[in-house]
Amino acid sequence: MESPAVTFTLAYLVFAVCFVFPPDEVRSAGLTVQSLLAAWLGSEDAAFVQYHLRRSTGTLLAHSLLPLGYYLGMCFAAPEKHLGFFYLASKGWKTFFFFAVLFPAVTSALAYYWSRKGWNNHPLARMLTAHALPQSGWRAVASSINTEFRRIDKFATGAPGARVIVTDTWVIKVTTYCLHVAQQQDIHLTVTDSRQHELTPDSNMPVQFLTIRVASMNPYVKAFDIRLNSTEYGELREKLRAPISNAANVVIHQSLSDLFLETFTSLVEINQTYPVPSTQ
């Protein structure tokens, strides 16, 4: 029979993974950083950039508390280790507790520094400054992004931890801890990879995912990759001003019929040849 400490460790590991990378069931239950901090985060539609300034900071803080939560849980799951009394704990657990306290302390100090001067110190604010005109600041860029995000004609796809949003002026990638932003007039787009999955949780049809590199001519803007379903490729191209080059010579299946033909052809190729008997 497994000890309570082992059972708690396995359960907490599952909880931590689901909290950091929440599946649909966890999102629907409201057990995400966005749901728990909804009152503080505000509305994404009303102020997209300000929402993600807070979301990325809150996410980092929440995730940094996970090791400390494990230690506190082990105080009850394994009382024989005397973790509730720091001076009685083993050297290994003392070291773990030190880092479990250090992580949220550092992230709290970092969050406080980022929030100073109206979030001017946040990495996202500094990144947006690279897109600002000489006589303006990052808030002017944020206002432009907020306005275009509210429009219904934007292109948006992907899971919450890896969303891709394309507006009339901006290409945006939303990740767990940060935001990547590039201006359409400054970018080069290149298809760099293609992955085909035979089955997906949402359907029984094969699906092709494309990886597109977004590189900006602005030297202060880092290149980033976006990933999307090949069936959304045509819609993405309609929203982009710049052409997409295909450096890897990837065959892009933009419809289910394309995927069917590709799958059917590959199955035919692996079948053995059948000799036709002679009728003579």
C-alpha positions as CSV (number, residue, x, y, z in Angstrom):
1,M,0.0,0.0,0.0
2,E,1.4,3.4,-0.9
3,S,2.2,5.8,1.8
4,P,0.2,9.1,2.2
5,A,3.4,11.0,1.2
6,V,3.6,9.2,-2.2
7,T,-0.1,9.5,-2.8
8,F,0.0,13.3,-2.1
9,T,3.1,13.7,-4.2
10,L,1.5,12.1,-7.2
11,A,-1.8,14.0,-6.7
12,Y,0.0,17.3,-6.3
13,L,2.1,16.6,-9.4
14,V,-1.1,16.1,-11.5
15,F,-2.6,19.2,-9.9
16,A,0.5,21.3,-10.7
17,V,0.6,20.1,-14.4
18,C,-3.1,20.8,-14.8
19,F,-2.7,24.3,-13.2
20,V,0.2,25.3,-15.4
21,F,-1.1,23.7,-18.6
22,P,-4.9,23.6,-17.9
23,P,-6.9,21.2,-20.1
24,D,-10.4,22.1,-21.2
25,E,-12.0,20.4,-18.2
26,V,-10.0,22.5,-15.8
27,R,-10.8,25.7,-17.7
28,S,-14.5,24.9,-17.7
29,A,-14.3,24.4,-13.9
30,G,-12.8,27.8,-13.6
31,L,-9.6,26.6,-12.0
32,T,-7.2,28.8,-13.9
33,V,-5.3,31.9,-13.1
34,Q,-7.5,34.0,-15.4
35,S,-10.6,32.8,-13.6
36,L,-9.3,33.1,-10.1
37,L,-7.9,36.6,-10.7
38,A,-10.8,37.8,-12.9
39,A,-11.7,40.7,-10.7
40,W,-8.2,42.1,-10.7
41,L,-7.4,41.3,-14.4
42,G,-10.4,43.1,-15.8
43,S,-11.8,42.6,-19.3
44,E,-9.5,41.5,-22.2
45,D,-11.9,43.0,-24.7
46,A,-11.9,46.4,-23.0
47,A,-8.1,46.7,-22.5
48,F,-6.2,43.8,-24.2
49,V,-2.7,45.0,-23.4
50,Q,-3.4,46.0,-19.8
51,Y,-5.2,42.7,-19.3
52,H,-2.1,40.8,-20.3
53,L,0.2,43.0,-18.3
54,R,-1.6,41.8,-15.2
55,R,-2.3,38.3,-16.5
56,S,1.4,37.5,-17.2
57,T,2.4,38.9,-13.8
58,G,-0.3,37.1,-11.9
59,T,0.5,33.8,-13.7
60,L,4.1,34.1,-12.7
61,L,3.2,34.8,-9.1
62,A,0.7,31.9,-8.9
63,H,3.0,29.4,-10.5
64,S,5.9,30.4,-8.2
65,L,3.8,29.4,-5.2
66,L,3.4,25.8,-6.3
67,P,6.6,24.5,-4.6
68,L,5.6,26.1,-1.3
69,G,2.2,24.6,-1.6
70,Y,3.8,21.2,-2.0
71,Y,5.9,21.7,1.1
72,L,2.9,22.8,3.2
73,G,0.9,19.8,2.0
74,M,3.8,17.5,2.9
75,C,3.7,18.8,6.5
76,F,0.3,17.0,6.8
77,A,0.9,14.1,4.4
78,A,4.2,13.1,6.1
79,P,4.2,14.2,9.8
80,E,7.0,11.8,10.5
81,K,9.4,14.1,8.5
82,H,8.7,17.0,11.0
83,L,8.5,19.5,8.2
84,G,6.3,21.8,10.3
85,F,9.3,22.3,12.5
86,F,12.1,23.7,10.3
87,Y,14.9,23.0,12.7
88,L,13.9,19.3,12.8
89,A,13.6,18.8,9.1
90,S,16.4,17.1,7.1
91,K,18.9,19.1,5.2
92,G,17.3,18.2,1.8
93,W,13.9,19.5,3.0
94,K,15.5,22.6,4.4
95,T,17.0,23.4,1.1
96,F,13.7,22.7,-0.7
97,F,11.9,25.0,1.7
98,F,14.5,27.7,1.2
99,F,13.9,27.7,-2.6
100,A,10.1,27.3,-2.1
101,V,10.1,30.6,-0.2
102,L,12.7,32.3,-2.4
103,F,10.8,31.8,-5.7
104,P,7.6,33.7,-4.6
105,A,9.7,36.3,-2.8
106,V,11.7,37.0,-6.0
107,T,8.6,37.0,-8.2
108,S,6.7,39.3,-5.8
109,A,9.6,41.8,-5.8
110,L,9.7,41.5,-9.6
111,A,5.9,42.0,-9.9
112,Y,6.2,45.1,-7.7
113,Y,9.0,46.5,-9.8
114,W,7.0,45.9,-13.0
115,S,3.9,47.6,-11.7
116,R,5.7,50.8,-10.7
117,K,5.1,53.9,-12.8
118,G,2.0,52.6,-14.4
119,W,3.6,49.3,-15.6
120,N,6.4,51.2,-17.4
121,N,8.9,48.6,-16.2
122,H,7.1,45.5,-17.4
123,P,8.8,43.6,-20.3
124,L,5.7,43.9,-22.4
125,A,5.6,47.7,-22.0
126,R,9.3,47.9,-22.9
127,M,8.7,45.7,-26.0
128,L,5.8,47.9,-27.2
129,T,8.1,50.9,-26.9
130,A,10.1,49.4,-29.8
131,H,7.0,50.0,-32.0
132,A,6.3,53.5,-30.8
133,L,6.9,56.7,-32.8
134,P,9.6,59.0,-31.5
135,Q,7.1,61.5,-30.0
136,S,4.9,58.8,-28.3
137,G,5.3,55.9,-25.9
138,W,4.1,52.3,-25.4
139,R,0.7,53.4,-24.3
140,A,0.0,54.8,-27.8
141,V,0.9,51.4,-29.2
142,A,-1.3,49.7,-26.6
143,S,-4.2,51.9,-27.5
144,S,-3.9,50.9,-31.2
145,I,-3.7,47.2,-30.3
146,N,-6.7,47.5,-27.9
147,T,-8.8,49.2,-30.5
148,E,-8.0,46.7,-33.2
149,F,-8.5,43.7,-30.9
150,R,-12.1,44.8,-30.2
151,R,-12.9,44.6,-33.9
152,I,-14.8,41.5,-35.1
153,D,-12.8,41.1,-38.3
154,K,-9.6,40.0,-36.5
155,F,-8.1,36.5,-37.1
156,A,-7.8,34.5,-33.9
157,T,-6.9,30.9,-33.3
158,G,-5.2,28.6,-30.9
159,A,-5.4,27.4,-27.3
160,P,-5.3,30.0,-24.4
161,G,-1.7,29.3,-23.8
162,A,-0.6,29.7,-27.4
163,R,-3.1,32.0,-29.1
164,V,-2.4,33.7,-32.4
165,I,-4.2,37.0,-33.1
166,V,-3.9,39.0,-36.4
167,T,-5.4,42.5,-36.7
168,D,-5.1,45.0,-39.5
169,T,-1.8,46.3,-38.1
170,W,-0.5,43.7,-35.7
171,V,0.5,40.0,-35.4
172,I,0.3,38.9,-31.8
173,K,1.2,35.6,-30.1
174,V,-0.1,35.1,-26.6
175,T,1.8,32.6,-24.4
176,T,1.6,31.7,-20.7
177,Y,4.0,34.3,-19.5
178,C,4.4,36.8,-22.2
179,L,3.2,38.5,-25.4
180,H,4.9,38.6,-28.8
181,V,3.9,41.5,-31.0
182,A,5.1,42.5,-34.5
183,Q,3.8,45.2,-36.9
184,Q,2.5,43.8,-40.2
185,Q,4.4,46.3,-42.3
186,D,7.7,45.2,-40.8
187,I,7.5,41.5,-41.0
188,H,8.7,38.5,-43.1
189,L,6.8,35.3,-42.7
190,T,8.1,31.9,-43.5
191,V,6.6,28.4,-43.2
192,T,9.4,26.5,-41.4
193,D,7.7,23.2,-40.4
194,S,4.7,21.0,-40.8
195,R,3.4,18.2,-38.6
196,Q,0.6,15.9,-39.4
197,H,-1.4,14.1,-36.7
198,E,-3.6,11.2,-37.7
199,L,-6.3,11.8,-35.0
200,T,-7.2,14.8,-32.8
201,P,-9.4,14.9,-29.7
202,D,-11.9,17.1,-31.6
203,S,-12.3,14.9,-34.7
204,N,-11.5,11.6,-36.2
205,M,-9.9,13.3,-39.2
206,P,-6.1,13.8,-39.7
207,V,-4.9,17.3,-39.1
208,Q,-1.9,19.3,-40.3
209,F,-0.2,21.9,-38.1
210,L,2.0,24.6,-39.7
211,T,4.8,26.5,-38.0
212,I,5.3,30.0,-39.4
213,R,8.3,32.1,-38.4
214,V,7.5,35.8,-37.9
215,A,10.6,37.9,-38.3
216,S,10.5,41.7,-38.0
217,M,12.8,44.1,-39.7
218,N,12.8,46.1,-36.5
219,P,16.1,45.1,-34.8
220,Y,14.5,45.6,-31.3
221,V,11.7,43.0,-32.0
222,K,12.6,39.4,-31.5
223,A,11.4,36.8,-34.1
224,F,8.8,34.3,-32.9
225,D,6.9,31.3,-34.2
226,I,3.2,30.8,-34.6
227,R,1.4,27.5,-35.0
228,L,-1.9,26.9,-36.6
229,N,-4.1,24.3,-38.4
230,S,-3.5,24.2,-42.1
231,T,-7.2,24.6,-42.8
232,E,-6.9,28.1,-41.3
233,Y,-4.0,29.0,-43.5
234,G,-6.1,30.7,-46.2
235,E,-8.0,32.8,-43.6
236,L,-4.6,33.9,-42.2
237,R,-3.3,34.9,-45.6
238,E,-6.3,37.1,-46.2
239,K,-5.6,39.0,-43.0
240,L,-1.9,39.5,-43.7
241,R,-0.4,42.2,-45.8
242,A,2.9,40.4,-46.3
243,P,3.3,37.2,-48.4
244,I,4.2,34.0,-46.7
245,S,7.2,32.2,-48.1
246,N,7.5,28.4,-48.0
247,A,11.2,27.8,-47.4
248,A,10.7,24.2,-46.4
249,N,8.6,23.4,-49.5
250,V,5.8,22.2,-47.3
251,V,2.7,20.8,-49.0
252,I,-0.1,22.7,-47.3
253,H,-3.5,21.1,-47.0
254,Q,-6.0,23.9,-46.8
255,S,-9.1,21.7,-46.8
256,L,-10.3,18.3,-45.6
257,S,-10.4,17.0,-49.1
258,D,-6.6,17.8,-49.4
259,L,-6.0,15.9,-46.2
260,F,-8.1,13.0,-47.4
261,L,-6.2,12.7,-50.7
262,E,-2.9,12.9,-48.9
263,T,-3.9,10.2,-46.5
264,F,-5.4,8.0,-49.2
265,T,-2.3,8.3,-51.4
266,S,0.0,7.4,-48.5
267,L,-2.1,4.3,-47.7
268,V,-2.1,3.2,-51.3
269,E,1.7,3.5,-51.5
270,I,2.3,1.2,-48.6
271,N,-0.1,-1.5,-50.0
272,Q,1.5,-4.4,-51.7
273,T,1.1,-4.8,-55.4
274,Y,-1.4,-7.4,-56.6
275,P,-0.4,-9.2,-59.8
276,V,-3.2,-9.6,-62.2
277,P,-3.5,-13.2,-63.3
278,S,-3.1,-13.8,-67.1
279,T,-6.2,-14.8,-69.0
280,Q,-4.2,-16.4,-71.8
